[in-house]
């Protein structure tokens, strides 16, 4: 799957699952600081990512995700093996 497809799906998930305004989302956006996503929101997003991309993101890796781009990187690595 192309990175651009993953980025598009990621933005869609942030809008649909967490109610974030599309224009506020950039690849460099930090979930907690820029997008005001609390820890529960991050957990919800991770579950949505796992469901939508059919991947498993272990807690150790999830703890290192702070930006939209980092989430895309992890999903891309999992999807593309």
C-alpha positions as semicolon CSV with decimal commas, in nm:
position;residue;x (nm);y (nm);z (nm)
1;X;0,000;0,000;0,000
2;X;0,134;0,344;-0,093
3;X;0,222;0,584;0,188
4;X;-0,014;0,843;0,039
5;X;-0,305;0,597;0,073
6;X;-0,216;0,534;0,436
7;X;-0,192;0,909;0,502
8;X;-0,537;0,966;0,348
9;X;-0,692;0,684;0,553
10;X;-0,521;0,812;0,866
11;X;-0,669;1,160;0,822
12;X;-1,011;1,007;0,752
13;X;-0,988;0,802;1,073
14;X;-0,890;1,106;1,278
15;X;-1,191;1,294;1,142
16;X;-1,438;1,007;1,176
17;X;-1,320;0,845;1,500
18;X;-1,203;1,146;1,701
19;X;-1,398;1,432;1,545
20;X;-1,090;1,636;1,457
21;X;-1,135;1,902;1,191
22;X;-0,965;1,791;0,868
23;X;-0,790;2,125;0,815
24;X;-0,617;2,099;1,155
25;X;-0,446;1,771;1,064
26;X;-0,093;1,774;0,923
27;X;0,160;1,492;0,910
28;X;0,372;1,673;1,169
29;X;0,079;1,730;1,407
30;X;0,133;1,597;1,757
31;X;-0,169;1,406;1,882
32;X;-0,178;1,546;2,236
33;X;-0,039;1,896;2,184
34;X;-0,165;1,998;1,839
35;X;-0,479;1,788;1,798
36;X;-0,576;1,778;2,167
37;X;-0,622;1,401;2,168
38;X;-0,615;1,259;2,520
39;X;-0,474;0,919;2,609
40;X;-0,814;0,752;2,563
41;X;-0,839;0,905;2,217
42;X;-0,496;0,769;2,129
43;X;-0,608;0,420;2,238
44;X;-0,924;0,453;2,028
45;X;-0,717;0,561;1,729
46;X;-0,478;0,267;1,770
47;X;-0,771;0,024;1,779
48;X;-0,918;0,185;1,467
49;X;-0,581;0,161;1,291
50;X;-0,549;-0,205;1,379
51;X;-0,901;-0,276;1,251
52;X;-0,879;-0,069;0,934
53;X;-0,532;-0,177;0,827
54;X;-0,549;-0,532;0,968
55;X;-0,227;-0,486;1,166
56;X;-0,119;-0,536;1,525
57;X;0,060;-0,250;1,700
58;X;0,223;-0,370;2,025
59;X;0,213;-0,139;2,327
60;X;0,591;-0,088;2,312
61;X;0,558;0,058;1,962
62;X;0,240;0,250;2,040
63;X;0,415;0,434;2,324
64;X;0,655;0,588;2,070
65;X;0,381;0,737;1,852
66;X;0,339;1,108;1,913
67;X;0,272;1,250;1,565
68;X;0,047;1,164;1,273
69;X;0,355;1,091;1,062
70;X;0,492;0,843;1,318
71;X;0,159;0,659;1,317
72;X;0,168;0,646;0,936
73;X;0,527;0,516;0,948
74;X;0,437;0,229;1,181
75;X;0,127;0,132;0,983
76;X;0,323;0,149;0,655
77;X;0,597;-0,075;0,798
78;X;0,337;-0,329;0,917
79;X;0,126;-0,326;0,600
80;X;0,421;-0,340;0,361
81;X;0,620;-0,586;0,571
